[in-house]
Amino acid sequence: MTLQDEARQPELLELIGTLQSTQQRLVELTGGQVDALIDSSGQRHLLPVAQENMLRVAGTLQGIFRNAAVGIVSTDEENRIREANPAFCAMLGQPAEALLGRDLAELEDPAHSTDCDALVREVKLGLRQGFVTEKRFLTAAGAHVWTRVSVSALQDPAGALQGLVAIVEDVSGRKAAEAANQQLTARLAATIASITDAFFTLDAAGHFTHVNDRAGLVFGLPAATLAGTPIAALPGFGPADPFGRTLGAAAAQRSLQGCEAALPGGGLWLEMRAYPAAEGLTVVLHDITERRRRAEWQRLLEVCIAQLNHIVLITEAGPLAEPGPRIVFVNDAFEHRTGYSRAEVLGRSPRLLQGPKTRRSELDRIRAALEAGDPVKAELLNYTKSGEEFWIEIEIVPMRDACGLVTHFVAVEREITERRRYQTQLEQQAALLEQVQDAIIVHGADRRIRYWNRGAQRLYGWRAEEVVGKSLSLALGGAPETLDKAVEAVLEAGSWTGHQQHRHRAGHALVVDASWTLVRQEDGAPGAILSVHTDVTQRLELEQKLRQSQRLEAVGQLTGGVAHDFNNLLTVILGNTEMMVDGLEPGSELHQMAEMSMAAAGRAASLTSRLLAFSRRQALDPRPVDVNALLSGLAQMLERTLGEQVRIVIRTAADLHVAMIDAPQLETAVLNLCINARDAMPDGGQLTIETANARLDADYARDEGELMPGDYVMVQVSDSGTGMRPEILARAFEPFFTTKEVGQGSGLGLSMVYGFLKQSGGHVTIHSQPAGGTRVRMYLPRAHGPATPPEPQRKPGGPRGGRERVLVVEDDGQVRDHAGGLLRDLGYQVTEAADAAEALRILRVDPDFDLLFTDIVMPGGHSGPQLATLARQLRPGLRVLLTSGYNERLPDPTKAAPLPLLSKPYRRHQLAEKVREALDTAQ
């Protein structure tokens, strides 16, 4: 149906109504008498005027029927179609002939038929004038046509029912529009139902007309119960509330209004948007509680970041190449420390803080990490706006979006300038600590090592990487209980010092002077223990040697003084006893007593000789000696002395140096060592004597003390005996110390060897261990020259005398008288002097003497050798013979050839031989 048809439809309905009312009016006007005549056959004949009017009306009705744009259908009493106008036929796409006689209901779409039987009966019965319904017909082509059907009764002039007349209006377009509208409405309803926001509509009076489920949840009431409820009755939506004021403004101003507010009591924050609508308002409430919480967090975060002392800097993710990512945020700390304002740096790269000393390698490492999207930490040197350097510890974290793409970098920078300065100082101090000789160790109260310097490595032999984190007792090798006591003392008093026994990695013992200090943390709690260890092993050994040397020196001075006086006495005793033996009748009782006295005096002389040897005060006559030859000469005597149970092995070096030594005293020293070795092998064993050249360096000489570096002749005596315990070995050289039974040893054997070698400018060492034998090494000074031939054997017979003049100088009167008497008995012309001064006076008056026989040690300021020098100035060519039972100091063997010496106590034949030798030998 066209728009024109739609416009004429009311006109058509009006004409139909006029027709019906006209018919009714005719009846009323004529009263049923003037409109027609009835003939005798009963036919009705209209009067001319009425007939003319009826024809005119009928023609008009026919014109309307044929030309109407709407369908017009009339039916008989059985609802069969009697007439259908062209519009209806065109509507169904069928000719009128095809429609006539058919039931109107048959033309409906079976799938959508409308049951109007009840309505039709009511119209036929006159219970209603008509009704309007919608029917869907099927066209000849099978299409659907929606129609609006207005049905009314068709009556004759008498009012009898003749059928029905239906006005059929094509409403397919409207129905399609309605269907589309319904679909749109359904979609809108579904959309409204599906949205998460609260949605509702209000009428002009502010009552709910529609409420979705989400809005019901917000209001705390079922959505279905809110329809018609005034919104102002709900908490938070009254006229004075923010939401109520917003709704009032939207209604009054007919404009979009909005606000944000919290609902009372629930902490729920909502954002309201009120939209004016024709019927009232459309309102959307969006839950912004989380957004407000995030906004509050963000605000707090920004405040916190702004208040942070650390620098916070945010940049875009790129470009990482030049010119670098742009800064989008900096906090207050950035401005304060760098001197740049936000306006100066936003949009620029953080590289503006870098300078000439910023490490390129560190920047490259940071860039590599950021290119990989990884977080990174680093330490960088930055520069302020004024050019000041400052160190930062920077941590950069990539920020990613929902897709995982890096959008920004957040950098937190902590200034560490002071820490770096302190660290540099620590590194410098650590470098210094690495250079010190002392061991510096840092360990915790748990005894775990934290620091170990090179000095500790040198002292203990362990490298730092081998002991850091390990137990202190493992690295130091000390007794754990000793270390525990030291730790306890430090924790209690704060410091501790003392000596500790440790052990080197190689196994040898160490003694350290330890100083431990407790390092506390800022809160006062124990943090670590700083230990400084000084190696005093060598110092203590030297101190021990010094104490031993001083002790031996003290004993030596005492024994030397006593021995000197003894030798003077023994010289007289032995001389007189010898004269008594020679003058008494052999075999007589007095002769035997004299021999016993002489033997006792001999033993006393031997004892004093040993005492003097230990005290380094014996009178020595050092000469160049072939030590190999001397030992060969002792071999037979050693075999006889040591016995058959001892196997003697002598190994001599072929190129042995010549030694500057007193040969008889060396023989005595070797014999003493061999006898001690025999006594240490009660069941027999092997005694080995070896010689070799030795060179003692400066370090060894300094460590041993009283020793000059240089070349020496080494004589070693070793045995396979029982050996000595350490405490015995430490006292081996002390005089009168012996482990032998009482009466079996004087305890002077080793002390004599020690004193003799020290006085000779040599050295002696001893090594021994229980059940491991003993080894003694004697180091004899080397002589630079050939060995002196051994003295010829004395020819048998009485002592030889002479007529030469001899000047005897002796401070002891008895010894002087005794020596003068013996020399006179031998035929010499003897002059005696009590001291050097008296001797010089004699020589100045009468220098014609052949021999000066003088004591070495005398009062008055001049010794025997000094007197000899002065005497030779007065009497050139004067022969000299020295005598002494006590030598004040060791003669220097490197000087000119020594003067001949006669040791006290001496016998008559010894005196005669030495005097004759001195006179007969060129000096």
Summary of the structure (lengths in Angstrom):
residues: 923
radius of gyration: 72.3
end to end distance: 173.6
largest distance: 239.3
contacts: 2737
relative contact order: 0.04
helix: 42%
strand: 26%
